[in-house]
Each structure stands twice: as C-alpha cells, then as structure tokens.
Amino acid sequence: MSTPAQPAAKPPNISEVLLRILLQQYFIARTDHGEPFAAARSAPSVMIRFRGNGGLRQQLAAAMFRATGKAATSNALTDVLNTAEGIASGWQQPVTPHLRIAEHHGALFLDLGRADGATVHLWPGGWQVVTRPPVLFARTAMTGELPVPVSGGSLDGTRDLINVRGHNEWALYIACRVASLFPGITHPVELFSGMAGSAKTATTRNTANWVDPSEVMIPVPRDGRTWAAIAGSRYVLPVDNVSYIPPWWSDLLCKAASGDGWVDRALYTDGDVYVSKFLAVILLNGITFGALRGDLADRIVGHVLVRPPSYRSDDELDRQWAMTHPASLGWLLDRAAETYADMALMMPPQESDRLARFAQIVRCLDSRWGTNAVSAWRQGKADVLEDVADSDPVAVALRASVHGPVIMTATELLAMLTARGDLEPNGKFAWTPKTLSEHMDRSLAALGSLGWQVWKSREGHARTRVWNIVSPGWAHDGARWVAQR
C-alpha cells in the first residue's frame, strides 16, 4: 500500500523572508536618544537609520530582490520595520553614535566614511587603520569618503593649496587641524579673512575636507532650526562668504564649538520634540564679519590669507588636492599622535579659559617646532577684533569721544556721544540707553584688543549702574588714574 504524498511545504511569505534577512545581516539597537537603528554585521560600526536615503527600508528591499528576484511590498517592509522597532525598544544598553570622530578609552577613532567601515585608530604616539572599531558612527548626506591615509605621509603638494604664510601662522593653522581630531574639547571658531583674490573659499573648503570631506560648502543659515539641522549633519562646518553674524547665530556658534544641541517641537506633531546634538569645528570665511559678541570673540582664531602667486582653476586645485590628500592626511595623523603623547605628559590645564585644551595643543606644537603660534593666535585675534571695532558704531564713537578715564551712566554716555555727533542715528532702531549698553557689551572684546578698559559697576548710595571707560595710555597707581608717558 503506497504512502500518501505529503503536501508541499508552504513557501515563506515576503514578510518572513524580510525578517530572516534582517536578523541574519543586521544588528538592531537604539541610541541614547531612543532612536532605533541597524548596523550591518559586515560593518558594525556604521549606524543605519530605519528610513531615508540609504536607510534600512531601502537596504532590505534591495536584499530581498537579490535573494529572491522578487520585489518587497510596502506592507511587508512596514511590518518588518515595526518589528525591528520593537526589538530596538527592548534593547537594554543604548549606544551613542558619533559623527566622523569619537573618543573611546583613551584612544581616538576617525571614520573614513567607507562602505567597509574602515576607521583610523589613533592613540598617544601612533595610529593604524582598523575595520571593526569599538564605537558607532552616524553618517549623513554630508558625510564624504576620506582616502586611506599614507603612513609616514608628507605635505608635498598640499602646502601650496593653503594660503597661510609665516612660520608662526602656519603652526597655528596646523594646531587647529590637530585640535579638530580631538573630540570633546571646545574648539576655536576659525575666521579666514583676506583681500579679494586670496582664495578664501578654496582654502576653507580644503581645510574642511582634510578630515571631513563633503561636496558642498555651507551657506549662511536663515534661522536657528536650519543651523541646527546643518550642524547635526557634519563634523567640520565650513560657512562661505560671511559678512554679518546676528546675535542668535553667534550664540549657536558658541554652543556648536563647545558641544551642545537644539531642542524644538517636532514638525507636524503636538507634543513630540526634535533634538539635534552637535559638537563641531567651525570655519567661517569673509572679508569682514561685522560686530562680534563677547562669547564668540573669546573663541576666535584668525587666519589672514594672502593672494597666491598665480591663479589656478578650481579643477586644477581639486585634482592636486585629490592626489596629495592621502599623504597629507597621514602626515596630520602623525602630528596628532605626537601631540596626544605630549599632552599625556602635561598637567591638566589649570586656567579657566574655555580654550585651555586647545592652548595645550598650540604649546605642544610650539615646543616641537620652535615656533610661537601662541603669539600668532593673539595677534590674529587682535587683528580680527580691530576690524570689528572699526565697523562697530559704538566702538568708533567711544574712540572719538573719550580720551581718558570716565564714569557715566548709559543715559549720560548716550547724551555725550549724540551731542558731539560721534554716534549717528541708526536707521534700524532708535538709540536708547538700553540699546547703547547692549552694543557696549558686544564691543568689549574688540575695545579690549585696542587697549581700552571698559566695565560696569554700581556707584553711590543709590547703587546706580555706571560704565567705567578708560582709553589706552592710562594706568591706575592704586589711588587714581595716571596718564602714561
């Protein structure tokens, strides 16, 4: 008697195939902000968001077609992504994603932006390229690919592309590049200035692309949300053709340099919030930058560019950069490893300056090279602030009206400046004691760079708030102000 034929096994449906692919090829977890993500088992250090260009949804659809020759349906993809979100929500150890560079147990890791997850592992005294680093990197549409660095590289062909002249000025520029490889410190805000034709845009672009390449420069943002989205998409932020820095952007530049974030209501929701966290290296170029607020002025490193000896097209510059980039990146990594080793032997900075760690890096480079980049830093900052003072109406009025020590309320000071005609009417707003005081606050750093002493205090029984203003050339002998001869 023959055995009845068994019914053929039912083939798995599309959702089951997708789920199998998901579990076989990907890890699932969540970030410390609760965002679910995947990471390919072949490149576990690279974060894959669930949706968007190149996201998990697209990757699963492509993997489904390669495995079966069939297209994944929208419903099946949605079901599997919902399942993946449930898996991620139950993950007990959230992971912190890093943009381009990360610190882990006393070592630094630089994401090369490659599909295989290749990463530079840098420690005090050396570096190497690894493929499975112990950190997670996030990538965006602004994340470009770095070349594999050349061990023992050089600056042959690269030095000519950076229009910074002078040994001390070059040492300061390289100190900024080394500092860009150290996450978690307050980075300076670098201002690239120079006359027309000094290749400010090309120099800024090459500077950014040294460790964080991207195809585009960043335009001046329109508002805080736009800036937050941009600042969260790239580690080095090169902003082109800056002529004025409004107060709201000045505050956000300082936050980005020190490490902060942006919180706002998520679009098309009633209660959810949008969070963007960033710590960035900021590069601004322009001929002038207008008045700078005090917090931003304290973070400035100025690079004054010179005109190149001959004009070269953008195509020629790009070709030379591409040819020399692997060697120049290896050279920079060597300098960073040396500096990392030197810093390990130094006492932690005792000064309260927010750029204390950066100052350490500058001193390390000066010690090795025999340069005085610290002096170039101070002089460059003073040059930028002097330009600011020349463009600020209150600073200009004070320099014309005050020729010694004075103590005045804002009302008295406004009356003096307007009576003399040194403070001209402003077409955008009316000068009042309040607006004058606000402009004085913004001018403090610029005036200080020119030798002025300006501070607020309270005087008399009524504790009236007054401005103390001392022009250059005066010193206090303990009892009174004395003119210096």
C-alpha positions in Angstrom: 0.0 0.0 0.0 1.6 3.3 -1.0 2.1 6.2 1.4 0.0 9.2 0.6 2.1 12.1 -0.8 2.9 14.8 1.8 1.6 18.3 0.9 4.3 20.6 -0.3 5.7 23.0 2.3 4.2 26.4 2.0 6.8 28.9 0.9 7.6 31.7 3.3 5.8 34.9 2.7 7.5 38.1 1.9 7.5 39.4 5.5 9.1 36.2 6.7 11.8 36.5 4.1 12.5 40.1 5.0 12.6 39.3 8.7 15.1 36.5 8.1 17.3 38.8 6.1 17.1 41.4 8.9 18.1 39.0 11.6 20.9 37.4 9.5 22.5 40.5 8.2 21.9 43.2 10.7 22.2 44.1 14.4 19.3 46.1 15.9 19.7 48.6 18.8 18.7 52.1 19.8 20.6 55.3 20.5 20.9 57.1 23.8 18.1 59.4 22.5 15.8 56.4 21.9 16.2 56.3 18.1 16.1 52.8 16.7 18.9 51.9 14.2 20.5 48.9 12.5 24.1 48.1 11.8 25.3 45.6 9.1 27.2 42.7 10.5 29.8 43.3 7.8 30.3 46.9 9.0 29.0 47.0 12.6 30.5 50.4 13.3 28.2 52.3 10.9 24.7 53.3 12.0 21.9 52.7 9.5 18.7 54.7 10.2 15.4 52.9 9.5 14.2 55.3 6.9 15.5 57.8 4.4 18.0 57.6 1.6 20.2 54.5 2.1 18.2 53.6 5.2 17.2 50.1 6.4 14.0 50.1 4.5 15.8 50.6 1.2 18.5 48.1 2.1 16.0 45.4 3.0 14.1 45.9 -0.3 17.3 45.6 -2.3 18.4 42.5 -0.3 15.0 40.9 -0.9 15.4 41.3 -4.6 18.9 39.9 -4.7 17.8 36.9 -2.7 14.6 36.0 -4.4 14.3 38.1 -7.5 11.0 39.5 -6.2 10.1 43.0 -5.0 9.2 43.6 -1.4 5.8 45.0 -0.9 5.3 48.2 1.1 3.1 46.4 3.7 5.7 43.8 4.3 8.5 46.3 4.7 6.4 48.3 7.2 5.6 45.1 9.2 9.3 44.2 9.4 10.4 47.7 10.4 7.7 47.8 13.1 9.1 44.5 14.4 12.6 45.9 14.3 11.5 49.0 16.3 10.0 46.7 18.9 13.4 44.8 19.1 15.2 48.1 19.4 12.9 49.4 22.2 13.7 46.4 24.3 17.5 46.9 23.9 18.9 47.5 27.4 22.1 49.2 26.5 21.6 52.3 24.3 24.5 53.2 22.1 25.9 56.8 21.4 26.5 57.4 17.7 29.4 59.7 16.7 29.7 61.9 13.7 33.1 61.4 12.0 35.3 61.2 15.1 35.0 59.6 18.6 37.0 59.0 21.8 37.0 55.6 23.5 39.1 54.5 26.5 41.9 57.0 25.8 42.0 56.5 22.0 40.6 58.4 19.1 38.7 56.9 16.1 38.3 58.7 12.8 35.6 57.4 10.4 36.9 57.2 6.9 33.3 57.2 5.5 33.9 54.0 3.6 31.4 51.2 3.0 33.6 48.6 4.7 33.6 50.7 7.9 37.4 51.4 7.8 38.4 53.7 10.6 41.6 55.3 11.9 42.5 54.2 15.4 44.8 56.9 16.9 46.5 56.7 20.3 49.3 58.6 22.0 52.3 58.0 19.7 50.8 56.2 16.8 47.8 55.2 14.6 46.6 52.4 12.3 43.6 51.7 10.1 41.1 49.1 11.5 37.8 47.8 10.2 35.9 46.9 13.4 36.3 49.8 15.9 34.6 49.7 19.3 32.4 52.8 18.5 29.4 53.5 16.4 29.5 56.2 13.7 26.5 58.1 12.3 26.6 59.2 8.7 24.5 61.8 6.8 24.2 63.1 3.2 27.0 65.4 4.1 29.5 62.6 5.1 32.1 62.2 2.3 34.7 59.5 2.0 38.3 60.0 3.2 41.2 58.3 1.5 43.1 55.6 3.3 45.9 57.7 4.9 49.5 57.0 4.0 51.8 56.1 6.8 54.7 58.5 7.1 53.0 60.9 4.8 54.1 64.4 3.8 52.7 67.8 2.8 54.3 67.7 -0.7 51.9 69.4 -3.0 49.4 70.3 -0.2 51.2 73.2 1.4 50.8 75.3 -1.7 47.0 74.9 -1.5 46.7 76.6 1.9 47.3 80.4 1.6 48.6 80.8 5.1 52.1 82.4 5.2 54.6 82.8 8.1 56.1 80.0 10.3 54.1 81.0 13.4 50.9 81.4 11.4 51.3 78.1 9.8 52.0 76.4 13.1 48.8 77.9 14.5 46.9 76.7 11.4 48.2 73.1 11.9 47.4 73.3 15.7 43.8 74.0 14.7 43.9 70.9 12.3 45.4 68.7 15.1 42.7 70.0 17.5 40.0 69.1 15.1 41.0 65.4 15.7 40.2 65.7 19.4 36.5 65.4 20.1 35.1 66.6 23.4 37.1 69.8 23.7 36.0 73.4 23.0 37.3 74.1 19.5 38.1 77.6 18.3 35.9 79.3 15.8 38.3 80.0 12.9 37.9 83.1 10.8 39.5 83.1 7.3 39.9 86.6 6.1 41.9 88.4 3.4 41.6 90.7 0.4 39.7 89.7 -2.7 41.6 87.1 -4.6 43.2 85.4 -1.6 41.3 82.1 -2.3 39.3 82.2 0.9 36.6 79.8 -0.4 39.1 77.3 -1.8 41.3 77.4 1.4 38.3 77.0 3.6 37.0 74.1 1.5 40.4 72.3 1.5 40.7 72.9 5.3 37.3 71.3 6.0 37.9 68.4 3.5 41.2 67.5 5.2 39.4 65.4 7.9 35.7 65.8 7.0 35.1 65.9 3.2 31.8 66.9 1.6 30.8 68.0 -1.8 29.3 71.3 -0.7 30.1 74.4 1.4 27.6 75.6 3.9 25.6 78.8 3.2 24.9 81.3 5.9 21.8 79.9 7.7 18.5 81.7 7.8 17.4 80.7 11.3 18.2 78.5 14.3 16.4 75.4 13.1 18.2 75.5 9.7 21.5 75.9 11.5 20.7 73.0 13.9 19.9 70.7 11.0 23.2 71.6 9.3 25.3 71.5 12.4 24.0 68.0 13.2 24.9 66.7 9.7 28.7 67.3 9.6 31.6 67.5 12.0 33.5 70.3 10.3 31.3 73.2 9.2 32.8 75.5 6.5 30.5 78.5 6.1 31.2 80.6 3.0 31.0 84.3 2.5 30.0 85.5 5.9 29.5 89.3 6.2 27.5 89.6 9.5 26.9 87.3 12.4 23.5 88.1 14.1 23.2 87.5 17.9 21.1 84.3 17.6 23.7 82.7 15.3 26.6 83.9 17.5 25.1 82.1 20.5 24.6 78.9 18.4 28.1 79.1 17.0 29.4 79.1 20.6 27.3 76.2 21.5 28.4 74.2 18.5 32.1 74.9 19.2 31.7 73.8 22.9 29.2 70.9 22.3 25.5 71.5 22.8 22.3 70.9 21.0 19.0 72.2 19.7 15.6 71.3 21.0 12.4 72.3 19.3 8.9 70.9 18.7 8.9 68.3 16.0 7.1 69.3 12.8 3.5 68.1 12.3 3.2 66.9 16.0 1.5 68.3 19.0 3.8 67.1 21.8 6.9 65.4 20.3 10.2 67.2 20.3 13.0 67.4 17.8 16.5 67.0 19.3 19.8 67.8 17.4 23.0 67.3 19.3 26.3 68.5 17.9 29.9 69.4 18.6 31.6 70.9 15.6 34.7 72.5 14.2 33.6 75.8 12.7 35.3 77.6 9.8 34.0 81.0 8.6 35.3 83.0 5.7 34.7 86.6 4.6 36.2 89.9 4.0 34.7 91.4 7.2 32.5 89.8 9.8 30.7 92.8 11.5 30.4 93.2 15.2 31.2 90.0 17.2 29.6 89.3 20.6 31.9 88.7 23.6 31.5 84.9 23.9 32.2 84.4 20.2 35.2 86.8 20.3 36.8 84.7 23.1 36.7 81.7 20.8 38.3 83.3 17.7 41.4 82.1 15.9 42.0 84.4 12.9 43.8 83.2 9.7 44.7 86.1 7.3 45.2 84.7 3.8 47.4 86.1 1.1 47.0 86.1 -2.6 48.6 83.1 -4.3 51.4 83.9 -6.7 49.4 82.7 -9.7 45.8 81.8 -10.5 44.8 78.2 -10.9 41.4 76.9 -11.8 39.2 75.0 -9.4 39.5 71.8 -11.4 43.3 72.0 -11.2 43.2 72.7 -7.4 40.8 69.8 -6.9 43.0 67.4 -8.8 46.1 68.4 -6.8 44.2 68.0 -3.6 42.9 64.6 -4.5 46.4 63.4 -5.4 48.0 64.7 -2.2 45.2 64.1 0.3 46.2 60.5 1.3 49.8 61.6 2.2 48.7 64.9 3.9 46.1 63.0 6.0 48.8 60.5 7.1 51.1 63.5 7.9 48.4 65.1 10.0 47.7 61.9 11.9 51.4 61.6 12.7 51.3 65.2 14.2 48.1 64.4 16.2 49.7 61.2 17.6 52.8 63.1 18.7 50.6 65.8 20.3 48.5 63.2 22.0 51.6 61.7 23.5 52.9 65.1 24.6 49.6 66.0 26.2 49.6 62.8 28.2 52.8 64.0 29.9 51.4 67.5 30.7 49.5 68.6 33.8 45.8 69.2 33.1 45.2 72.9 32.3 44.6 75.0 35.4 43.4 78.1 33.7 39.6 78.8 33.3 39.9 79.8 29.7 37.3 77.8 27.7 40.0 77.1 25.0 42.5 75.7 27.6 42.8 72.3 25.9 43.3 74.0 22.5 46.0 76.2 24.1 47.7 73.0 25.3 47.8 71.7 21.7 49.3 75.0 20.5 52.0 74.9 23.1 52.8 71.3 22.3 53.4 72.2 18.6 55.4 75.3 19.5 57.6 73.1 21.7 58.3 70.6 18.9 58.7 73.1 16.1 60.3 76.0 17.9 57.6 78.4 16.7 55.5 81.0 18.5 52.0 80.1 17.4 50.6 81.4 20.7 51.7 84.9 19.6 50.2 84.4 16.1 47.0 83.4 17.8 46.8 86.5 19.9 47.8 88.8 17.1 45.3 87.2 14.7 42.6 87.6 17.2 43.6 91.2 17.8 43.5 91.9 14.1 40.0 90.5 13.7 38.8 92.4 16.7 40.3 95.6 15.5 38.4 95.2 12.2 35.3 94.6 14.3 36.0 97.8 16.3 36.4 99.8 13.1 33.0 98.6 11.9 31.1 99.0 15.2 29.4 102.4 15.5 29.6 102.4 19.3 33.3 101.5 19.4 34.0 104.1 16.8 32.1 106.8 18.7 33.9 105.9 22.0 37.3 106.1 20.4 36.4 109.6 19.0 34.9 111.0 22.2 36.7 109.5 25.2 40.3 110.5 25.8 40.8 109.4 29.4 39.0 107.7 32.3 35.3 108.5 32.6 32.5 107.1 34.7 29.0 107.6 33.3 25.5 106.1 33.3 24.3 104.8 30.0 22.0 107.9 29.8 24.9 110.3 30.3 27.1 108.5 27.9 24.4 108.5 25.2 23.9 112.2 25.6 27.6 112.9 25.3 28.0 110.7 22.1 25.0 112.1 20.4 25.7 115.7 21.3 29.1 115.5 19.7 27.7 113.8 16.7 30.0 110.9 17.1 27.1 108.4 17.4 25.0 108.8 14.3 21.3 107.8 14.1 20.6 104.2 13.2 18.1 103.5 10.5 17.0 100.1 12.0 16.3 101.3 15.6 16.5 104.3 17.9 19.5 104.7 20.2 18.4 104.5 23.8 20.4 103.9 27.0 19.4 100.2 26.7 20.5 99.7 23.1 23.7 101.6 23.8 24.5 99.3 26.7 23.8 96.2 24.6 26.2 97.4 21.9 28.8 98.2 24.6 28.6 94.6 25.8 29.2 93.4 22.2 32.1 95.8 21.8 34.1 94.9 24.9 36.3 92.3 23.3 37.1 94.5 20.3 37.8 97.5 22.5 40.0 95.4 24.8 42.1 94.3 21.9 42.9 98.0 21.3 43.9 98.7 24.8 40.7 100.0 26.2 39.4 99.1 29.6 35.6 99.0 29.8 33.5 97.5 32.6 30.2 98.1 34.5 29.9 98.8 38.2 27.5 100.4 40.7 28.3 103.7 42.3 26.9 105.9 45.2 24.3 105.3 47.8 21.7 104.6 45.1 23.9 101.9 43.6 23.4 103.4 40.2 24.8 101.2 37.4 27.6 103.1 35.5 30.0 102.4 32.8 33.7 102.8 33.6 35.7 103.6 30.4 39.5 104.1 30.3 41.1 104.9 27.0 44.6 103.5 26.1 47.6 105.1 27.7 46.2 105.3 31.2 47.1 103.2 34.3 45.9 103.1 37.9 48.6 103.7 40.6 46.3 102.4 43.4 44.7 105.7 44.1 44.0 107.3 40.8 44.3 107.0 37.0 47.6 108.4 35.7 48.5 109.1 32.0 51.4 107.1 30.8 54.2 108.9 29.1 
